[in-house]
Structures are given as C-alpha cells and as structure tokens.
Amino acid sequence: MNSLIDKYQFNDPWVLWFLLIIPISSIIYFFFYKKKNEHISISSIRFFEGISDKWTKFFQHFSFITKLIGISLLIIAMARPQIPIEAHSETELFKEGIDIVISMDASGSMLAKDFSPNRFEASKDLAKEFVKDRVNDRVGLVIFEGEAYTQCPLTSDREILIELIESAEQGIVEQGTAIGMGLATAVNRLRESEAPSKVIILLTDGVNTHGKIHPLNATEIAKQFNVRVYTIGVGTNGKAKTPVAIDPYTGRYIYDLVDVEIDEKTLMKIASETGGKYFRATDNNKLKEVYKEINELEKAKIKTIEYDIDLPEKANIFILFGLALLLIEFIISKYFIPSIS
C-alpha cells in the first residue's frame, strides 16, 4: 500500500489520517475473532456441503481483508490522488527586446588600412556578427559622412538587415564627418520607439567637420528620448595608412601615413551624458571585443509568468477498485460465510 501511495501526490493529504482505521480494525478483528465465531447458526447447509471449516475461516479472513483494502482505496480516493510530474506549471516568457541603431561613419578616412581590409569593411563585418546575436531585438543602421541617411530602419528581420549592412558603401553622399547628424538621425529612428530600452552605437574615426547639428546638441536630443549611446573611436594610435587622393590615371586611391585624430573628449561626453560608455578600438580584435562587451551590457529583459496546471487526478481508479473489492466482500459474506447469531 505504501509503495502505491508513493507513486502519487495528494490534493487533500490530511484525509490519509483516516487510514489509521485499518490497523485499529485489524487489531480488534483478530482480538475478538474467537469470541465472534463461538456460535454459528446456518440457515441452510446445502450451499456449504463439501466445504470444510477450514474454508469457512478462510472466507471470513479473506472477506475482512478485502473489506479493509476496499475501504483503504476509498479513503485514498477522498484524498484526491494526482500523478506527480516534474514540471507542473507552464512558463510563459515575455521577452522585452531592445531597439538598437548602429550609426556608422563612412567618411573617406574609414578606408584607412590599420584595420583589415579597412576600417569601414571591418566595422561592417563586426556589425553583422553583432546583429546575429540580437535575436530578441530590433536593429537599424544609419550611415553618415558629410550628411547622414538611414540605410535600414528598425527591423527584427536579421537577414534583411545583414544584406543592407553588406550593401552599405562609402562615398554615397557629400564627403566629411557629420557626427552630430549621424547621432541625430539615429535618435530620430528611435523617437517613436516603445521599447523599454533604446540604444545607439555610434562608430566614428574622426572629428565632427560637417552637418547642421553639433554632436553635443544631438546628445541633448538623445537624452530627451531616453536613448543610451555607446560611442566607439575607431583607429590605431599614431599614424594610419589613409587615402589622401585619387590617381587620375588609374582611379585608385593614393595612400599616405596620416595622423589618427579622434575627438575622444566629445565621444566620452556623449556616452557619459546618455548613460552609455566610450570604447577605443585600435584594430579588428579590439573592435570585436567592443561589440562583445556592448552585447553583454545590453541584454533583453525576460519576464517569466508561471501558470499552474491542474494535475491529472486518479481518484476514479481508486474508487473503481475500492467499490469492486467491497462488492466482492459483499458476495463472499452473502454466499460463502455462514451468518453469525
């Protein structure tokens, strides 16, 4: 009986205390057994012809045991046995995604070869890797040179975004470095976002030289819309092999070693004012580490709601077997055991 009970859990376990009736009844039965069987009157012996006293005692004991087991099963049924399962609740996950806009510098200096194959292509490759990890987020892309434009609005379609990152080109608009415009355009993409977290990754290798909006003014706009900005200064320390002109005969860039000038002070202020962080990437590996750190800093929030599931109750099985045993006990008492006077 214990091994049977161990297979179940009970909605009303207190009912199982009534099982104490079983051992108490057993003690009383066997204590008074002899006294109860001193005088037996039989209404008819025709049914019991050929049945020895030994069989009569057997049926008496069997009837009593059958009755106890039947009552035990009904008590267990009253306790509402249920099948225990490892996970008795359903978990519903609400993933609060983050809206992220990557604002990438595409000015001429981004073709410098201190990154492989150059700063712009290395930035695109690592941006694609970053996008692949943002499974719960919407990501957009802004490109800026002397002007800024949206290469891809916020989207959760990572394949489309990766294609648009790959197709991004340098030299599409007026040359220059409009950091303020790049930031302001990215903020504009997030302006109507209802995401719980809005983030801009601003990547540049220079100093603001163009644009109608100063980077710090764009920073104030970002603050108004609760946009956090991570800024990345791209470029080696010292000099870098940078295109300075185009060969009129071949149409190819002419490279020369040029001092790397990054307005780190402004980039740091943009990040600190908006609750972000400034990073300096001096080569491909450093830039990869920067994206990895930002990826770790900006994790989507997950709300977990658990719904209890009603466990399958098995009281009907115990009721069925309990009543069956009591029916058997009734038949035995009625037809196999002589009535006691």
Beta strands, then each sheet from edge to edge (+ up, - down):
strand 1: 9-10
strand 2: 81-82
strand 3: 89-96
strand 4: 98-105
strand 5: 138-144
strand 6: 148-155
strand 7: 197-204
strand 8: 227-234
strand 9: 239-246
strand 10: 253-259
strand 11: 278-281
strand 12: 301-308
sheet 1: 1+ 2-
sheet 2: 3+ 12-
sheet 3: 6+ 5- 4- 7- 8- 11-
sheet 4: 9+ 10-
end
